Amino acid sequence: MAAGPAPDGAVTSGSDPGAGGGEPPADEPPRPGGGGGAGGAAPAPRRPRSFWKELPILIGIALVLALLIKTFLVQAFSIPSASMENTLKEGDRVLVDKLTPWFGSEPERGEVVVFHDPDNWLAGEATTDPNAFQTFLSWIGLMPSAEEKDLIKRVVGVGGDTVTCKGTGPLTVNGKALNEPYVYPGNTPCSQDDQGGQFSVKVPKGYIWVMGDHRQNSRDSRYNQSDKHHGMVPVDQVVGRAIVKAWPITRWGTLPVPDTFDQPGLNARSSSGPALAVAPQGLALVGVVPVVLWRRRRQELSWKG
């Protein structure tokens, strides 16, 4: 019987020249993979790569994802001073939402935000030289960069607000007194000094007025009114909102907007809470898992035939 056509995509093998292209002799054993016919051998399926061979690829994917997440979604920052106690203590690590500003969202009253130094507020502060390992961790978002001069404070006023502090307080926004339980115990909402503790300011559009929760230990907007922005922070210098205290574990918690900023007449919008509460390495791991499953499933199908 004449041999039928070779399966689609299969490689045909040559027949015996002396036999005129016919079928192989009956006593000839069938060729491996050819099913005993003239269709030729099917390609041998590839075995899945070992996990250890794939590990460098997966690590590379995770690092790229971590870098993208740090750049566009979430970044970890370390608290360097006591200016935000007791809300944030020195050495705490917070996660900052960097995504919403990309969609035009602006800081709101009561939020704790990280922002670039607007006009040399950190003059005279000591800087450290990171080692190679610290530089790598900052590159993937697990540590803040030593080259970036960033601060963290609470937003008290936004564009159009009038913020006033007289005597020892209370602090008022648009004539509404704020009840501030987050202020450091023993501090007064206002400082009775002539270097910024007493003030009444109108916040321009596109700017925010920020203050530390440790009012008597925070060089914030009050004490930088002589700079080119008159103590205001340009909105475009805001890195993002701090949403979670991530480390140490014993201090883990969210950073919601206090209720005092939701009182009627203040025009404060309620906080929707943290949008992303995971570190870059966690999101990178989540991103890698589907890739791993897809690759292994594809290899299993290839191995089975």
Helices and strands as residue ranges (DSSP letters): G 17-19, H 51-72, E 74-78, E 93-97, G 100-103, E 112-116, H 132-139, E 150-158, E 162-165, E 172-173, E 176-177, E 199-202, E 207-211, G 215-217, G 221-224, E 233-234, G 235-237, E 238-247, G 249-251, E 253-254, G 259-262, H 280-304
